[in-house]
Amino acid sequence: MTRLQTARLEPVAPAFKYKGRLQEGADADITIFDPLTIIDKATYQASEGIHHVLVNGTSVVRDGELIADAFPGKRLSAGQ
């Protein structure tokens, strides 16, 4: 689901080579959700049904609650 998208971006942003898969040495962000209850509210509110989100190995959502002071993400741009 994510690897195909990151592969399309690799030619313009080589850092995407390490995104979109769970593999040693890869930059894996992980979302754990319940497929029976997940729903996008199409607002700035968090989607329902998402239990945990890890970014760069740091929890940003734990037990369905946003961790307000967690900002582990890194910006990627063309040429990186």
NORPE-V974593 format. One record per residue. N is the residue number from 0. RES is the residue in one letter. PSI is psi in whole degrees, 0 to 359 (999 if undefined). OMEGA is omega in radians with two decimals (none if undefined). NEAR is the number of other C-alpha atoms within 10 Angstrom. Layout:
# NORPE-V974593
n->[N,N]
res->[RES,RES]
psi->[PSI,PSI]
omega->[OMEGA,OMEGA]
near->[NEAR,NEAR]
This chain:
# NORPE-V974593
n->[0,1,2,3,4,5,6,7,8,9,10,11,12,13,14,15,16,17,18,19,20,21,22,23,24,25,26,27,28,29,30,31,32,33,34,35,36,37,38,39,40,41,42,43,44,45,46,47,48,49,50,51,52,53,54,55,56,57,58,59,60,61,62,63,64,65,66,67,68,69,70,71,72,73,74,75,76,77,78,79]
res->[M,T,R,L,Q,T,A,R,L,E,P,V,A,P,A,F,K,Y,K,G,R,L,Q,E,G,A,D,A,D,I,T,I,F,D,P,L,T,I,I,D,K,A,T,Y,Q,A,S,E,G,I,H,H,V,L,V,N,G,T,S,V,V,R,D,G,E,L,I,A,D,A,F,P,G,K,R,L,S,A,G,Q]
psi->[323,332,320,323,317,327,325,333,343,319,331,341,87,338,339,351,333,15,160,14,157,107,145,130,351,155,89,120,137,133,126,120,164,113,342,340,356,136,135,126,354,36,188,2,156,149,149,151,355,121,319,143,128,133,123,36,5,133,129,342,128,127,39,0,132,135,103,330,18,119,63,355,158,139,135,142,170,138,346,999]
omega->[-3.12,-3.07,3.13,-3.14,-3.12,3.11,3.12,-3.10,-3.10,-3.11,-3.13,3.12,-3.05,3.12,3.13,3.07,-3.08,-3.11,2.93,3.12,3.04,-3.08,3.11,-3.13,-3.14,3.07,-3.04,2.94,-3.01,3.03,3.11,-3.06,3.09,-3.09,-3.14,-3.07,-3.09,3.11,3.08,-3.12,-3.13,3.07,3.08,3.07,3.10,3.06,3.06,3.09,3.10,-3.07,-3.09,3.00,3.06,3.10,-3.08,3.11,-3.13,3.11,3.01,2.97,3.13,-3.11,3.08,-3.10,3.09,3.06,-2.92,-3.06,3.13,3.13,-3.05,-3.07,3.08,3.11,3.04,3.09,3.13,3.12,3.14,none]
near->[7,9,14,10,12,19,16,12,15,17,13,12,16,17,17,22,17,18,20,19,17,13,10,8,8,14,18,17,17,17,14,15,16,11,9,7,10,13,13,12,10,8,7,7,8,15,16,14,16,21,17,17,21,17,18,15,13,14,18,21,20,14,10,17,13,15,12,8,7,12,12,12,13,8,5,11,12,12,10,11]
